[in-house]
Amino acid sequence: MVDINKQEKANILALKDVHSFYGQVEALRGVSLQVKAGEIVSLIGANGAGKTTLLMTICGKPKAQKGEIIFLNQSIVSKPTHEIIRLGIAHCPEGRHIFPKMTVMENLLMGIAETSKEFFKQDLKRIFDLFPILYDRRTQRGGTLSGGEQQMLAIGRAIISRPKLLLLDEPSLGLAPIIVQKIFATIRQLNKELQMTILLIEQNAYHALQLADRAYVLVNGYITMQGTGQELLTNPEISKAYLGG
């Protein structure tokens, strides 16, 4: 979908000293991170650490009150959400947020961007190859799908826009272990086969770090640690705090 040479490792996204608020509560406190072309970057942390806020701030809701967000070499910190999305960011939110009264096909159609219309049939086939159950359910209303099927639909809706950067927020949340394995295998496949750049927020730290080229740890709105996925996976502090020792 996105022809990016992973070897170039150019920055797709950079956050520089970003501060974000909900009312008077400071949720992000000077966050700086980078996502390079073709990477999977994972962000781990406890509930309430600010992970979801970070993805929402990238998309402009809430807006960063201080700092800079650079996407494809241009500042997006003051842009409205719809313009940010048009630049090539797709957000697959926590809780899936599909349209329950629409069919699977109608949900997928909602994800099409102007730049991806000419590839719709090709991309639709790719999504059905990734998630055959969605083909079987294509005329079924989204609200009647299982949790795992809804997550597949949410990912399909996001990637059909051919994003340059895919933001995934807790894709394994509330799913059965066998479905979790399928979701993470699909994330790896999107990255390896399509060179899709992914910023992954995930409560399951073990899976998140296994997938990640690089990873960050967010604690109370601060980045406290960073490294390759393997470095953090074998770090005793990370093991104790997030991997059950």
MARBA-3410 file (N, C-alpha, C, O; in Angstrom, 1 decimal):
245
0.8,-1.2,0.0,0.0,0.0,0.0,0.9,1.3,0.0,0.7,2.2,-0.8 ~ 1.8,1.3,0.9,2.7,2.5,1.0,4.1,2.0,0.7,4.7,1.2,1.4 ~ 4.6,2.5,-0.4,5.9,2.1,-0.9,7.0,2.9,-0.2,7.4,4.0,-0.7 ~ 7.4,2.5,1.0,8.5,3.2,1.7,9.7,2.2,1.8,9.5,1.1,2.3 ~ 10.8,2.7,1.5,12.0,1.9,1.6,12.5,1.9,3.1,12.9,2.9,3.6
12.3,0.8,3.7,12.6,0.7,5.2,14.1,1.0,5.5,14.4,1.5,6.6 ~ 14.9,0.8,4.5,16.4,1.0,4.7,16.7,2.5,4.9,17.7,2.9,5.5 ~ 15.8,3.4,4.4,16.1,4.8,4.4,16.0,5.3,5.8,16.7,6.2,6.3 ~ 15.0,4.8,6.6,14.8,5.2,8.0,14.7,6.7,8.2,15.2,7.3,9.1 ~ 14.0,7.3,7.3,13.6,8.7,7.4,12.5,8.9,8.5,11.7,8.0,8.6
12.5,10.0,9.2,11.5,10.2,10.1,10.1,10.4,9.5,10.0,11.2,8.6 ~ 9.2,9.7,9.9,7.8,9.9,9.5,7.1,10.8,10.5,6.4,11.8,10.1 ~ 7.4,10.6,11.7,6.7,11.4,12.8,7.8,11.7,13.9,8.6,10.9,14.2 ~ 7.7,12.9,14.4,8.5,13.3,15.5,7.7,14.2,16.4,7.2,15.2,16.0 ~ 7.7,13.9,17.7,7.2,14.7,18.8,8.3,15.3,19.5,9.3,14.6,19.9
8.2,16.6,19.8,9.3,17.3,20.5,8.8,18.1,21.6,8.1,19.1,21.4 ~ 9.0,17.6,22.9,8.6,18.3,24.1,7.1,18.7,24.1,6.7,19.8,24.3 ~ 6.3,17.7,23.8,4.9,17.9,23.7,4.2,17.8,25.0,4.4,16.9,25.8 ~ 3.4,18.9,25.3,2.6,18.9,26.5,1.1,19.0,26.0,0.7,19.7,25.1 ~ 0.3,18.2,26.7,-1.2,18.2,26.4,-2.0,18.1,27.6,-1.6,17.5,28.6
-3.2,18.7,27.6,-4.0,18.9,28.8,-5.4,18.4,28.5,-5.9,18.5,27.4 ~ -6.0,17.9,29.6,-7.5,17.7,29.6,-8.0,18.7,30.7,-7.8,18.4,31.9 ~ -8.6,19.8,30.3,-8.9,20.8,31.3,-7.7,21.3,32.0,-6.7,21.8,31.3 ~ -7.6,21.2,33.3,-6.4,21.6,34.0,-5.4,20.5,34.3,-4.4,20.7,34.9 ~ -5.8,19.3,33.8,-4.9,18.1,34.1,-3.9,18.0,32.9,-4.3,17.8,31.8
-2.6,18.0,33.3,-1.6,17.8,32.3,-1.4,16.3,32.0,-0.9,15.6,32.9 ~ -1.8,15.9,30.8,-1.7,14.4,30.5,-0.4,14.0,29.9,0.1,12.9,30.2 ~ 0.2,14.9,29.1,1.6,14.7,28.5,2.5,15.8,29.0,2.1,16.9,28.9 ~ 3.7,15.4,29.5,4.5,16.3,30.1,5.9,16.4,29.5,6.9,15.9,30.0 ~ 5.9,16.9,28.3,7.2,17.1,27.6,7.6,15.8,26.9,8.8,15.4,27.0
6.7,15.2,26.1,7.0,13.9,25.4,7.7,14.2,24.1,7.3,15.0,23.3 ~ 8.8,13.5,24.0,9.6,13.5,22.7,9.8,12.1,22.2,10.2,11.2,23.0 ~ 9.4,11.8,21.0,9.7,10.5,20.4,9.7,10.6,18.9,9.3,11.6,18.3 ~ 10.2,9.5,18.2,10.3,9.5,16.8,9.8,8.2,16.3,9.9,7.1,16.9 ~ 9.2,8.2,15.1,8.8,7.0,14.4,9.4,7.1,13.0,9.2,8.1,12.2
10.3,6.2,12.6,10.9,6.2,11.3,10.2,5.3,10.3,9.4,4.5,10.6 ~ 10.5,5.6,9.0,9.8,4.9,7.9,10.0,3.4,8.1,11.1,2.9,8.2 ~ 8.8,2.7,8.0,8.9,1.2,8.0,9.0,0.6,9.3,9.1,-0.6,9.4 ~ 9.0,1.4,10.4,9.2,0.8,11.7,7.8,0.4,12.3,6.8,1.0,12.0 ~ 7.9,-0.5,13.3,6.9,-0.6,14.3,7.5,0.0,15.6,8.5,-0.5,16.1
6.8,1.0,16.1,7.3,1.6,17.4,6.2,1.4,18.4,5.0,1.7,18.1 ~ 6.5,0.7,19.5,5.5,0.4,20.5,5.7,1.4,21.7,6.8,1.8,22.1 ~ 4.5,1.8,22.3,4.5,2.6,23.5,3.8,1.8,24.6,2.6,1.5,24.4 ~ 4.5,1.5,25.7,3.9,0.8,26.7,3.8,1.6,28.0,4.5,2.6,28.1 ~ 2.9,1.2,28.9,2.8,1.9,30.2,1.5,1.5,30.8,0.6,0.9,30.2
1.3,1.8,32.1,0.2,1.5,32.8,-1.1,2.2,32.4,-0.9,3.2,31.7 ~ -2.2,1.8,32.8,-3.5,2.6,32.6,-3.3,4.0,33.2,-2.9,4.1,34.3 ~ -3.7,5.0,32.4,-3.7,6.3,32.9,-2.3,7.0,32.7,-2.1,8.1,33.1 ~ -1.4,6.3,32.0,-0.1,6.9,31.8,-0.1,8.0,30.7,0.8,8.8,30.7 ~ -1.1,8.0,29.9,-1.2,9.0,28.8,-1.0,8.5,27.4,-0.9,9.2,26.5
-1.1,7.2,27.3,-0.8,6.5,25.9,-1.9,6.9,24.9,-1.6,7.4,23.8 ~ -3.2,6.8,25.3,-4.2,7.1,24.4,-4.2,8.6,24.1,-4.5,9.0,23.0 ~ -4.0,9.4,25.1,-3.9,10.9,24.9,-2.8,11.2,23.9,-3.0,12.2,23.1 ~ -1.7,10.5,23.9,-0.6,10.8,22.9,-1.1,10.6,21.5,-0.9,11.5,20.7 ~ -1.8,9.5,21.2,-2.3,9.3,19.9,-3.4,10.3,19.5,-3.4,10.8,18.4
-4.2,10.7,20.4,-5.3,11.7,20.2,-4.7,13.0,19.9,-5.2,13.8,19.1 ~ -3.6,13.3,20.6,-2.9,14.6,20.5,-2.2,14.7,19.1,-2.3,15.7,18.4 ~ -1.7,13.6,18.6,-1.1,13.5,17.3,-2.2,13.9,16.2,-2.0,14.6,15.3 ~ -3.4,13.4,16.5,-4.6,13.6,15.6,-5.3,15.0,15.9,-6.2,15.3,15.2 ~ -4.8,15.7,16.8,-5.3,17.1,17.0,-6.4,17.3,18.0,-7.0,18.4,18.1
-6.8,16.2,18.8,-7.8,16.3,19.8,-7.4,15.5,21.0,-7.6,14.3,21.0 ~ -6.9,16.1,22.1,-6.7,17.6,22.2,-5.5,18.1,21.5,-4.6,17.3,21.1 ~ -5.4,19.3,21.3,-4.3,19.9,20.7,-3.1,20.1,21.7,-3.4,20.3,22.9 ~ -1.9,19.9,21.2,-0.7,20.1,22.1,-0.7,21.6,22.5,-0.8,22.5,21.6 ~ -0.5,21.8,23.8,-0.5,23.2,24.3,1.0,23.8,24.2,1.2,25.0,24.2
1.9,22.9,24.1,3.3,23.3,24.0,4.1,22.2,23.2,3.7,21.0,23.3 ~ 5.1,22.5,22.5,5.9,21.6,21.8,5.6,21.5,20.3,4.8,22.3,19.8 ~ 6.1,20.5,19.6,6.0,20.4,18.2,5.7,19.0,17.8,6.2,18.1,18.3 ~ 4.8,18.9,16.8,4.6,17.5,16.2,4.8,17.7,14.7,4.2,18.5,14.0 ~ 5.8,16.9,14.2,6.2,17.0,12.8,5.8,15.7,12.1,6.2,14.6,12.6
5.0,15.8,11.0,4.7,14.6,10.3,5.1,14.8,8.8,4.6,15.8,8.2 ~ 5.9,14.0,8.3,6.4,14.1,6.9,7.0,15.5,6.7,6.7,16.2,5.7 ~ 7.8,15.9,7.6,8.6,17.2,7.5,7.7,18.4,7.6,8.2,19.5,7.2 ~ 6.5,18.3,8.0,5.7,19.6,8.3,5.0,19.5,9.6,4.7,18.5,10.1 ~ 4.9,20.7,10.2,4.2,20.8,11.5,2.7,20.6,11.3,2.1,21.1,10.5
2.2,19.7,12.2,0.7,19.5,12.2,0.1,19.9,13.5,-1.1,19.7,13.7 ~ 0.9,20.6,14.4,0.4,20.8,15.7,-0.8,21.8,15.8,-1.6,21.7,16.7 ~ -0.9,22.6,14.8,-2.0,23.6,14.8,-3.1,23.2,13.7,-4.1,24.0,13.6 ~ -3.0,22.1,13.0,-3.9,21.7,12.0,-5.1,21.0,12.6,-5.0,20.4,13.6 ~ -6.3,21.2,12.0,-7.5,20.5,12.5,-7.4,19.0,12.1,-6.6,18.6,11.3
-8.2,18.2,12.8,-8.0,16.8,12.7,-8.3,16.3,11.3,-7.5,15.4,10.8 ~ -9.2,16.8,10.6,-9.5,16.3,9.2,-8.4,16.6,8.3,-8.1,15.8,7.4 ~ -7.6,17.6,8.5,-6.5,17.9,7.6,-5.3,16.9,8.0,-4.6,16.5,7.1 ~ -5.2,16.6,9.2,-4.1,15.7,9.7,-4.4,14.3,9.1,-3.4,13.7,8.6 ~ -5.6,13.9,9.1,-6.0,12.6,8.5,-5.7,12.6,7.0,-5.2,11.6,6.5
-6.0,13.6,6.3,-5.8,13.7,4.9,-4.3,13.6,4.5,-4.0,13.2,3.4 ~ -3.5,14.0,5.4,-2.0,13.9,5.1,-1.5,12.5,5.1,-0.4,12.2,4.6 ~ -2.3,11.6,5.7,-1.9,10.2,5.6,-1.7,9.5,7.0,-1.0,8.5,7.1 ~ -2.5,9.9,8.0,-2.5,9.3,9.3,-3.8,8.6,9.4,-4.9,9.2,9.3 ~ -3.8,7.3,9.8,-5.0,6.6,10.1,-5.0,6.1,11.6,-4.0,5.6,12.1
-6.1,6.4,12.3,-6.1,6.1,13.7,-7.2,5.0,14.0,-8.3,5.1,13.6 ~ -6.7,3.9,14.5,-7.6,2.8,14.9,-7.7,2.9,16.4,-6.8,2.4,17.1 ~ -8.8,3.4,16.9,-8.9,3.8,18.3,-9.2,2.7,19.3,-9.6,1.6,18.9 ~ -8.9,2.9,20.5,-9.2,1.9,21.6,-10.8,1.8,21.6,-11.5,2.8,21.5 ~ -11.2,0.5,21.7,-12.7,0.3,21.7,-13.3,0.2,20.3,-14.5,0.0,20.2
-12.5,0.2,19.3,-12.8,-0.1,17.9,-13.7,1.0,17.2,-13.3,1.5,16.2 ~ -14.8,1.4,17.9,-15.6,2.5,17.3,-16.0,2.3,15.9,-16.0,3.2,15.1 ~ -16.4,1.1,15.6,-17.1,0.9,14.3,-18.5,1.5,14.3,-19.0,1.9,15.3 ~ -19.1,1.5,13.1,-20.5,2.0,13.0,-21.4,0.7,13.1,-21.5,0.0,12.2 ~ -22.1,0.5,14.3,-22.8,-0.7,14.5,-24.0,-1.0,13.7,-24.3,-2.2,13.4
-24.6,0.0,13.2,-25.8,-0.2,12.3,-25.5,-0.3,10.8,-26.3,-0.6,10.0 ~ -24.2,0.0,10.5,-23.8,-0.2,9.1,-23.2,-1.6,8.9,-22.8,-2.3,9.8 ~ -23.3,-2.1,7.6,-22.7,-3.4,7.3,-21.2,-3.3,7.3,-20.6,-2.2,7.4 ~ -20.6,-4.5,7.3,-19.1,-4.5,7.2,-18.7,-3.8,6.0,-17.7,-3.0,6.1 ~ -19.3,-4.0,4.8,-18.9,-3.2,3.6,-19.0,-1.7,3.8,-18.1,-1.0,3.4
-20.1,-1.3,4.4,-20.3,0.1,4.6,-19.3,0.7,5.5,-18.8,1.8,5.3 ~ -18.9,0.0,6.5,-17.9,0.4,7.4,-16.5,0.6,6.7,-15.8,1.6,6.9 ~ -16.2,-0.4,5.8,-15.0,-0.3,5.1,-15.0,0.9,4.1,-14.0,1.6,4.0 ~ -16.1,1.2,3.5,-16.3,2.3,2.6,-16.0,3.6,3.3,-15.5,4.6,2.7 ~ -16.3,3.7,4.6,-16.1,4.9,5.4,-14.6,5.2,5.6,-14.3,6.4,5.8
-13.8,4.2,5.4,-12.4,4.4,5.5,-11.6,4.9,4.3,-10.5,5.3,4.3 ~ -12.3,5.0,3.1,-11.7,5.3,1.9,-11.3,6.8,1.9,-12.1,7.7,2.3 ~ -10.1,7.1,1.5,-9.6,8.5,1.3,-9.6,8.8,-0.1,-9.6,7.9,-1.0 ~ -9.5,10.1,-0.4,-9.5,10.5,-1.8,-8.3,9.9,-2.6,-8.5,9.5,-3.7 ~ -7.2,9.7,-1.9,-6.0,9.2,-2.6,-6.1,7.7,-2.7,-5.2,7.1,-3.5
-7.1,7.0,-2.1,-7.1,5.5,-2.2,-8.3,5.0,-3.0,-8.4,3.8,-3.2 ~ -9.1,5.9,-3.6,-10.3,5.4,-4.3,-10.0,4.5,-5.5,-10.7,3.5,-5.7 ~ -8.9,4.9,-6.2,-8.6,4.1,-7.4,-8.1,2.7,-7.1,-8.1,1.8,-8.0 ~ -7.7,2.5,-5.8,-7.1,1.2,-5.4,-8.2,0.4,-4.6,-7.8,-0.6,-4.0 ~ -9.4,0.9,-4.6,-10.4,0.3,-3.7,-10.5,-1.2,-3.8,-10.5,-2.0,-2.9
-10.8,-1.7,-5.1,-11.0,-3.1,-5.3,-9.8,-3.9,-4.9,-9.9,-5.0,-4.3 ~ -8.6,-3.4,-5.2,-7.4,-4.1,-4.9,-7.2,-4.2,-3.3,-6.8,-5.2,-2.8 ~ -7.4,-3.1,-2.7,-7.3,-3.0,-1.2,-8.3,-3.8,-0.5,-8.1,-4.4,0.5 ~ -9.5,-3.8,-1.1,-10.6,-4.6,-0.4,-10.3,-6.1,-0.5,-10.5,-6.8,0.5 ~ -9.7,-6.5,-1.6,-9.3,-7.9,-1.7,-8.2,-8.2,-0.7,-8.2,-9.3,-0.1
-7.3,-7.3,-0.5,-6.2,-7.5,0.5,-6.8,-7.6,1.9,-6.3,-8.5,2.7 ~ -7.8,-6.8,2.2,-8.4,-6.9,3.6,-9.1,-8.2,3.8,-9.0,-8.8,4.8 ~ -9.8,-8.6,2.7,-10.5,-9.9,2.9,-9.5,-11.1,2.9,-9.8,-12.1,3.5 ~ -8.4,-10.9,2.3,-7.3,-12.0,2.4,-6.8,-12.0,3.8,-6.5,-13.1,4.3 ~ -6.6,-10.8,4.4,-6.1,-10.8,5.8,-7.1,-11.3,6.8,-6.8,-12.0,7.7
-8.4,-10.9,6.5,-9.5,-11.3,7.4,-10.6,-12.0,6.7,-11.6,-11.3,6.4 ~ -10.5,-13.2,6.3,-11.5,-13.9,5.5,-12.9,-13.8,6.1,-13.9,-13.8,5.4 ~ -13.0,-13.8,7.5,-14.3,-13.8,8.1,-15.0,-12.5,7.8,-16.3,-12.5,7.8 ~ -14.3,-11.4,7.5,-15.0,-10.2,7.1,-15.7,-10.3,5.7,-16.7,-9.7,5.5 ~ -15.1,-11.1,4.8,-15.8,-11.4,3.6,-17.1,-12.2,3.8,-18.1,-11.9,3.2
-17.0,-13.2,4.7,-18.2,-13.9,5.0,-19.3,-13.1,5.7,-20.5,-13.3,5.5 ~ -18.9,-12.0,6.4,-19.8,-11.2,7.1,-20.1,-9.8,6.4,-20.6,-8.9,7.0 ~ -19.7,-9.7,5.2,-19.7,-8.4,4.5,-21.0,-7.7,4.4,-21.1,-6.5,4.4 ~ -22.1,-8.5,4.5,-23.5,-7.8,4.5,-24.1,-7.8,5.8,-25.2,-7.3,6.0 ~ -23.3,-8.2,6.8,-23.8,-8.2,8.2,-23.5,-6.9,8.9,-22.5,-6.2,8.6
-24.4,-6.5,9.8,-24.2,-5.2,10.5,-23.0,-5.3,11.5,-22.8,-6.4,12.1 ~ -22.3,-4.3,11.6,-21.1,-4.3,12.4,-21.3,-4.6,13.9,-20.5,-5.3,14.5 ~ -22.5,-4.1,14.4,-22.8,-4.4,15.8,-23.1,-5.8,16.1,-23.1,-6.1,17.3 ~ -23.3,-6.6,15.1,-23.6,-8.0,15.4,-22.4,-8.9,15.4,-22.4,-10.1,15.6 ~ -21.2,-8.3,15.0,-20.0,-9.1,15.0,-19.4,-9.3,16.4,-19.8,-8.6,17.3
-18.6,-10.3,16.5,-17.9,-10.6,17.8,-16.9,-9.5,18.0,-16.6,-8.7,17.1 ~ -16.3,-9.4,19.2,-15.3,-8.4,19.5,-14.1,-8.5,18.6,-13.6,-7.5,18.1 ~ -13.6,-9.7,18.4,-12.5,-9.9,17.5,-12.8,-9.5,16.1,-11.9,-9.0,15.4 ~ -14.0,-9.8,15.6,-14.4,-9.5,14.2,-14.5,-8.0,14.1,-14.1,-7.4,13.1 ~ -15.0,-7.3,15.1,-15.0,-5.8,15.1,-13.6,-5.2,15.1,-13.4,-4.2,14.4
-12.7,-5.8,15.8,-11.3,-5.3,15.8,-10.7,-5.5,14.4,-10.0,-4.6,13.9 ~ -11.0,-6.6,13.8,-10.5,-6.8,12.4,-11.1,-5.8,11.5,-10.4,-5.2,10.6 ~ -12.4,-5.5,11.6,-13.1,-4.5,10.8,-12.5,-3.1,11.1,-12.3,-2.3,10.1 ~ -12.2,-2.8,12.3,-11.6,-1.4,12.6,-10.2,-1.3,12.0,-9.9,-0.2,11.4 ~ -9.4,-2.4,12.0,-8.1,-2.3,11.3,-8.3,-2.2,9.8,-7.6,-1.4,9.2
-9.2,-3.0,9.3,-9.5,-2.9,7.8,-9.9,-1.5,7.4,-9.4,-1.0,6.4 ~ -10.8,-0.9,8.2,-11.3,0.4,7.8,-10.1,1.4,7.9,-10.1,2.4,7.1 ~ -9.2,1.2,8.8,-8.0,2.1,8.9,-7.1,2.0,7.7,-6.6,3.0,7.2 ~ -6.8,0.7,7.3,-5.7,0.5,6.3,-6.2,0.7,4.9,-5.4,0.8,4.0 ~ -7.5,0.7,4.7,-8.0,0.9,3.4,-7.8,2.3,2.9,-7.9,2.6,1.7
-7.4,3.3,3.7,-7.1,4.6,3.3,-5.7,4.7,2.9,-5.2,5.8,2.5 ~ -4.9,3.6,2.9,-3.5,3.6,2.5,-2.7,4.6,3.3,-2.0,5.5,2.7 ~ -2.7,4.5,4.6,-2.0,5.5,5.4,-0.5,5.4,5.3,0.1,4.3,5.1 ~ 0.1,6.5,5.5,1.6,6.6,5.6,2.0,6.2,7.1,3.1,5.8,7.3 ~ 1.1,6.4,8.0,1.3,6.1,9.4,0.0,5.6,10.0,-1.0,6.2,9.9
0.1,4.4,10.6,-1.1,3.7,11.2,-0.9,3.8,12.7,0.1,3.3,13.3 ~ -1.9,4.4,13.4,-1.9,4.5,14.9,-2.8,3.4,15.4,-4.0,3.5,15.1 ~ -2.3,2.5,16.2,-3.1,1.4,16.7,-3.2,1.6,18.2,-2.2,1.6,18.9 ~ -4.4,1.7,18.8,-4.6,1.8,20.2,-5.3,0.6,20.8,-6.4,0.4,20.6 ~ -4.5,-0.2,21.6,-5.0,-1.3,22.3,-5.7,-2.3,21.4,-6.9,-2.6,21.7
-5.1,-2.8,20.3,-5.8,-3.7,19.4,-6.2,-5.0,20.0,-7.1,-5.7,19.5 ~ -5.5,-5.5,21.1,-5.9,-6.8,21.7,-6.8,-6.7,22.9,-7.2,-7.7,23.5 ~ -7.3,-5.5,23.2,-8.1,-5.3,24.4,-9.4,-6.1,24.4,-10.2,-6.0,23.5 ~ -9.5,-6.9,25.4,-10.8,-7.7,25.6,-11.0,-8.9,24.7,-12.1,-9.4,24.6 ~ -9.9,-9.3,23.9,-10.1,-10.3,23.0,-9.5,-11.7,23.5,-8.7,-11.7,24.4
-10.1,-12.8,23.0,-9.6,-14.1,23.3,-8.2,-14.3,22.8,-7.8,-13.7,21.8 ~ -7.4,-15.1,23.6,-6.0,-15.3,23.2,-5.8,-15.7,21.7,-4.8,-15.2,21.1 ~ -6.6,-16.6,21.2,-6.4,-17.0,19.8,-6.6,-15.9,18.8,-6.0,-15.8,17.8 ~ -7.5,-14.9,19.2,-7.8,-13.8,18.3,-6.6,-12.8,18.5,-6.2,-12.1,17.5 ~ -6.1,-12.6,19.7,-5.0,-11.8,19.9,-3.8,-12.2,19.1,-3.1,-11.3,18.5
-3.5,-13.5,19.0,-2.4,-14.0,18.1,-2.7,-13.6,16.7,-1.7,-13.2,16.0 ~ -3.9,-13.7,16.2,-4.2,-13.3,14.8,-4.0,-11.8,14.6,-3.5,-11.4,13.6 ~ -4.4,-11.0,15.5,-4.3,-9.6,15.4,-2.8,-9.2,15.3,-2.4,-8.4,14.5 ~ -2.0,-9.7,16.2,-0.6,-9.4,16.2,0.1,-9.9,15.0,1.1,-9.3,14.5 ~ -0.3,-11.1,14.5,0.3,-11.6,13.3,0.0,-10.7,12.1,0.8,-10.5,11.2
-1.2,-10.2,12.1,-1.6,-9.3,11.0,-0.8,-8.0,11.1,-0.4,-7.4,10.0 ~ -0.6,-7.4,12.3,0.2,-6.2,12.4,1.6,-6.5,11.9,2.2,-5.6,11.1 ~ 2.2,-7.6,12.2,3.5,-7.9,11.6,3.5,-8.0,10.1,4.4,-7.6,9.4 ~ 2.4,-8.7,9.6,2.3,-8.8,8.2,2.2,-7.5,7.4,2.8,-7.3,6.4 ~ 1.4,-6.6,8.0,1.2,-5.3,7.4,2.6,-4.5,7.3,2.9,-3.8,6.4
3.4,-4.7,8.4,4.7,-4.1,8.4,5.7,-4.7,7.5,6.4,-4.0,6.7 ~ 5.7,-6.0,7.5,6.7,-6.7,6.7,6.4,-6.7,5.2,7.3,-6.5,4.4 ~ 5.2,-7.0,4.9,4.8,-7.1,3.5,4.5,-5.8,2.8,4.7,-5.6,1.6 ~ 3.9,-4.9,3.5,3.4,-3.6,2.9,4.3,-2.5,3.4,4.0,-1.3,3.0 ~ 5.3,-2.7,4.2,6.2,-1.7,4.7,5.4,-0.6,5.4,5.8,0.6,5.4
4.3,-0.9,6.1,3.5,0.0,6.8,4.2,0.5,8.1,4.6,-0.4,8.8 ~ 4.2,1.8,8.3,4.8,2.3,9.5,3.7,2.4,10.6,2.6,2.9,10.3 ~ 4.0,1.9,11.7,3.0,1.7,12.8,3.5,2.2,14.1,4.6,1.9,14.6 ~ 2.6,3.0,14.8,2.8,3.4,16.2,1.8,2.6,17.0,0.6,2.9,16.8 ~ 2.2,1.7,17.8,1.4,0.8,18.5,1.3,1.1,20.0,2.3,1.2,20.7
0.1,1.3,20.5,-0.2,1.4,22.0,-0.8,0.1,22.4,-1.8,-0.3,21.8 ~ -0.2,-0.5,23.4,-0.6,-1.9,23.7,-0.4,-2.2,25.2,0.7,-2.0,25.7 ~ -1.5,-2.6,25.9,-1.4,-3.0,27.3,-0.6,-4.3,27.4,0.1,-4.5,28.5 ~ -0.6,-5.2,26.4,0.1,-6.4,26.5,1.6,-6.1,26.1,1.9,-6.2,24.9 ~ 2.3,-5.8,27.1,3.7,-5.3,26.9,4.6,-6.4,26.2,5.4,-6.0,25.4
4.4,-7.6,26.5,5.2,-8.7,25.9,5.0,-8.7,24.4,6.0,-8.7,23.7 ~ 3.8,-8.8,24.0,3.5,-8.8,22.5,4.0,-7.5,21.9,4.6,-7.5,20.8 ~ 3.8,-6.4,22.5,4.1,-5.1,21.9,5.7,-5.0,21.7,6.1,-4.5,20.7 ~ 6.4,-5.4,22.7,7.9,-5.4,22.6,8.4,-6.4,21.7,9.4,-6.2,21.0 ~ 7.8,-7.6,21.6,8.2,-8.6,20.6,8.1,-8.0,19.2,8.9,-8.3,18.3
7.0,-7.3,18.9,6.8,-6.7,17.6,7.7,-5.6,17.2,8.0,-5.3,16.1 ~ 8.1,-4.8,18.2,8.6,-3.5,18.0,10.1,-3.5,17.5,10.9,-4.3,18.0 ~ 10.3,-2.6,16.5,11.7,-2.3,16.2,12.3,-1.4,17.3,13.4,-1.7,17.8 ~ 11.5,-0.4,17.8,11.9,0.4,18.9,10.7,0.6,19.8,9.5,0.4,19.4 ~ 10.9,1.0,21.1,9.8,1.1,22.0,10.1,2.2,23.0,11.3,2.5,23.3
9.1,2.8,23.6,9.1,3.8,24.6,8.3,3.4,25.8,7.3,2.7,25.6 ~ 8.6,3.8,27.0,7.8,3.6,28.2,7.3,4.9,28.7,8.1,5.9,28.8 ~ 6.0,5.0,28.8,5.4,6.2,29.3,4.8,6.0,30.7,4.1,5.1,31.0 ~ 5.2,6.9,31.6,4.8,6.9,33.0,4.3,8.2,33.4,5.1,9.2,33.4 ~ 3.1,8.3,33.8,2.5,9.6,34.3,2.8,10.8,33.3,3.1,11.9,33.8
2.7,10.5,32.0,2.9,11.6,31.0,4.3,11.9,30.6,4.6,12.7,29.8 ~ 5.3,11.1,31.2,6.7,11.3,30.9,7.2,10.0,30.2,6.8,8.9,30.5 ~ 8.1,10.2,29.2,8.9,9.1,28.6,10.0,8.8,29.6,10.9,9.7,29.8 ~ 10.0,7.6,30.2,11.0,7.3,31.2,12.1,6.3,30.6,13.2,6.2,31.3 ~ 11.8,5.7,29.5,12.8,4.7,29.0,12.5,4.5,27.5,11.4,4.6,27.1
13.6,4.2,26.8,13.4,3.9,25.4,14.5,2.9,24.9,15.6,2.9,25.6 ~ 14.3,2.3,23.8,15.3,1.3,23.3,14.7,0.5,22.2,13.6,0.7,21.8 ~ 15.5,-0.5,21.8,14.9,-1.5,20.8,13.9,-2.3,21.6,13.9,-2.4,22.8 ~ 13.0,-3.0,20.9,12.0,-3.8,21.5,12.7,-4.9,22.3,12.3,-5.2,23.4 ~ 13.7,-5.5,21.7,14.5,-6.6,22.4,15.2,-6.1,23.7,15.2,-6.8,24.7
15.7,-4.9,23.6,16.4,-4.3,24.8,15.4,-4.2,26.0,15.7,-4.5,27.1 ~ 14.3,-3.6,25.7,13.3,-3.4,26.7,12.7,-4.7,27.2,12.3,-4.9,28.4 ~ 12.5,-5.7,26.3,12.0,-7.0,26.6,12.8,-7.7,27.6,12.3,-8.5,28.5 ~ 14.2,-7.5,27.5,15.1,-8.2,28.4,15.5,-7.3,29.6,16.4,-7.7,30.4 ~ 15.0,-6.1,29.7,15.3,-5.2,30.8,14.7,-5.7,32.1,13.5,-5.8,32.1
15.4,-5.9,33.2,14.8,-6.3,34.4,13.8,-5.4,35.0,12.8,-5.9,35.6 ~ 13.9,-4.1,34.9,12.9,-3.2,35.4,11.6,-3.3,34.6,10.5,-3.3,35.2 ~ 11.7,-3.5,33.3,10.5,-3.6,32.5,9.9,-5.0,32.8,8.6,-5.1,32.9 ~ 10.7,-6.0,32.9,10.1,-7.3,33.3,9.4,-7.3,34.6,8.3,-7.8,34.7 ~ 9.9,-6.6,35.6,9.2,-6.5,36.9,7.9,-5.7,36.8,6.9,-6.1,37.4
8.0,-4.6,36.1,6.9,-3.7,36.1,5.7,-4.1,35.1,4.6,-3.9,35.4 ~ 6.1,-4.7,34.0,5.1,-4.9,32.9,5.0,-6.3,32.4,4.0,-6.7,31.7 ~ 5.9,-7.2,32.8,5.9,-8.5,32.2,5.7,-9.6,33.3,6.0,-10.8,33.1 ~ 5.3,-9.2,34.5,5.1,-10.1,35.5,6.3,-10.8,36.1,6.3,-11.9,36.6 ~ 7.4,-10.1,36.0,8.7,-10.6,36.6,9.4,-11.6,35.8,10.5,-12.1,36.1
END
